Structure formats: C-alpha cells, structure tokens
C-alpha cells in the first residue's frame, strides 16, 4: 500500500511540475498567422485602389470614344459608349448632354429630355438652353 501511495504522489508531482513548465514564446513563424489580417486588409485596400484607377482610365477612354462618335454623327455609338461609362460609376455632365442630343437626333425624344434634364441638374448650363429650345417651342 505504501508503494501505491508513493507511486501516486510521484505521478502527481510530475504532472504538476510539467504543467508549470514554461515552454517559451512562440517563434516568428508561429506568430505570423496572427499578423495576416492586417496584411490582408492592406492588400485588399491596394487592390480596390488599383481597380478604381483602372475604372477611371476605362471611363476616360469610353467617354473620349463617345465624344468622337458624336462628332462624326454616329449617335448610336455615342449612346453605346455612354452606357458603358454609366456602368463604371462615373459621370460627366457634358457627356449626359451629348447623349441627350444623340437621342433627340435618332428620334427618341423622351430619353433626350431625360438626359438633357440630368445634364442640367448636374450643372451643364447649355443643357437648360437646349431643353428650352427643343421642348418649350410655342
């Protein structure tokens, strides 16, 4: 019986000593996963900034193509490039204006009025003059 008590005390003492042992701090490679979220969010922000820059470049290219189409009396092409620009989330009040004129030239007066009003709302003063000339004739 004394041997059993002695053996149990020895095992308990060993467990207590082992549980209190300090295993040291984690190495850098073990700490890295805890630092990944800040790197992840930084990379996400950089990616979003890059995408925004690409959308702006695409908007500028599409709007210049739309203006060129309008200057060559290709009104459907102007409307096509306007719709591509609209999906990018940017706007240009003069582009709204020429899109309204394009709709008027192809015979869609309801959309022409809509886009001329939109251009006027965004501060393009020629759109108000054109609205008065085209739709307020008496």
C-alpha positions as CSV (number, residue, x, y, z in Angstrom):
1,X,0.0,0.0,0.0
2,X,2.9,2.3,0.8
3,X,4.3,1.7,-2.6
4,X,1.0,2.6,-4.3
5,X,0.7,5.9,-2.3
6,X,4.4,6.7,-3.1
7,X,3.8,6.0,-6.8
8,X,0.7,8.2,-7.0
9,X,2.5,11.0,-5.2
10,X,5.3,10.8,-7.7
11,X,3.0,10.8,-10.7
12,X,1.0,13.8,-9.3
13,X,4.2,15.7,-8.5
14,X,5.5,15.0,-12.1
15,X,2.2,16.3,-13.6
16,X,2.2,19.4,-11.5
17,X,5.9,20.2,-12.4
18,X,5.3,19.5,-16.1
19,X,2.2,21.8,-16.1
20,X,4.1,24.7,-14.6
21,X,7.0,24.4,-17.1
22,X,7.4,27.5,-19.3
23,X,7.7,26.5,-22.9
24,X,9.0,29.9,-24.0
25,X,7.4,32.3,-26.5
26,X,6.3,31.4,-30.0
27,X,8.7,31.7,-32.8
28,X,8.2,34.3,-35.6
29,X,6.8,31.7,-38.0
30,X,4.2,30.7,-35.4
31,X,3.2,34.3,-34.7
32,X,2.8,35.2,-38.4
33,X,-0.9,33.9,-38.8
34,X,-1.9,36.4,-36.2
35,X,-0.4,39.3,-38.3
36,X,-2.0,38.2,-41.6
37,X,-5.3,40.1,-41.2
38,X,-3.6,43.5,-41.2
39,X,-1.6,42.4,-44.3
40,X,-4.8,41.1,-45.8
41,X,-6.7,44.3,-45.3
42,X,-3.8,46.4,-46.6
43,X,-3.7,44.2,-49.8
44,X,-7.4,44.5,-50.2
45,X,-7.2,48.3,-50.0
46,X,-4.4,48.4,-52.5
47,X,-6.4,46.1,-54.8
48,X,-9.5,48.3,-54.5
49,X,-7.5,51.5,-55.3
50,X,-6.0,49.8,-58.3
51,X,-9.4,48.7,-59.6
52,X,-10.8,52.2,-59.1
53,X,-7.8,53.6,-61.1
54,X,-8.5,51.2,-63.9
55,X,-12.2,52.1,-63.9
56,X,-11.3,55.8,-64.2
57,X,-9.0,55.1,-67.1
58,X,-11.7,53.0,-68.8
59,X,-14.2,55.8,-68.2
60,X,-11.9,58.3,-69.8
61,X,-11.3,56.1,-72.8
62,X,-15.0,55.3,-73.3
63,X,-16.1,59.0,-72.9
64,X,-13.5,60.1,-75.5
65,X,-14.8,57.4,-77.9
66,X,-18.3,58.6,-77.2
67,X,-17.4,62.3,-78.0
68,X,-15.6,61.1,-81.2
69,X,-18.7,59.2,-82.2
70,X,-20.9,62.2,-81.6
71,X,-18.6,64.5,-83.6
72,X,-18.8,62.0,-86.6
73,X,-22.6,61.9,-86.3
74,X,-22.6,58.3,-85.1
75,X,-25.3,58.9,-82.5
76,X,-25.9,55.2,-81.7
77,X,-22.1,54.8,-81.0
78,X,-22.3,57.8,-78.6
79,X,-25.2,56.2,-76.7
80,X,-23.3,52.8,-76.6
81,X,-20.2,54.4,-75.0
82,X,-22.4,56.4,-72.6
83,X,-24.0,53.2,-71.3
84,X,-20.6,51.7,-70.9
85,X,-19.5,54.7,-68.9
86,X,-22.6,54.7,-66.7
87,X,-21.8,51.1,-65.6
88,X,-18.4,52.2,-64.3
89,X,-20.0,54.6,-61.8
90,X,-18.5,57.8,-63.1
91,X,-20.4,60.6,-64.8
92,X,-19.7,63.7,-67.0
93,X,-22.4,66.3,-67.4
94,X,-21.3,67.2,-70.9
95,X,-21.5,63.5,-71.9
96,X,-25.0,63.4,-70.5
97,X,-25.7,66.4,-72.7
98,X,-24.4,64.9,-76.0
99,X,-26.2,61.7,-75.1
100,X,-29.5,63.6,-74.8
101,X,-28.8,65.3,-78.2
102,X,-28.0,61.9,-79.7
103,X,-31.3,60.5,-78.5
104,X,-33.0,63.6,-80.0
105,X,-31.3,63.1,-83.4
106,X,-32.3,59.4,-83.6
107,X,-35.9,60.4,-82.7
108,X,-36.3,59.2,-79.1
109,X,-37.5,62.5,-77.6
110,X,-38.5,61.1,-74.2
111,X,-34.9,59.8,-73.5
112,X,-33.5,63.0,-75.0
113,X,-35.5,65.1,-72.5
114,X,-34.4,62.8,-69.6
115,X,-30.7,63.1,-70.3
116,X,-30.8,66.8,-71.0
117,X,-32.6,67.3,-67.7
118,X,-30.0,65.1,-66.0
119,X,-27.2,67.2,-67.5
120,X,-28.8,70.4,-66.5
121,X,-29.3,69.0,-62.9
122,X,-25.5,68.3,-62.8
123,X,-24.7,71.9,-63.7
124,X,-24.3,71.9,-67.5
125,X,-25.9,75.3,-68.5
126,X,-26.1,74.5,-72.2
127,X,-28.4,71.6,-71.4
128,X,-31.0,74.0,-70.0
129,X,-30.8,76.2,-73.1
130,X,-31.2,73.2,-75.3
131,X,-34.2,71.9,-73.3
132,X,-35.9,75.3,-73.8
133,X,-35.1,75.3,-77.5
134,X,-36.2,71.8,-78.2
135,X,-39.1,71.2,-75.9
136,X,-40.6,74.5,-75.0
137,X,-41.4,75.7,-78.5
138,X,-44.7,77.6,-78.8
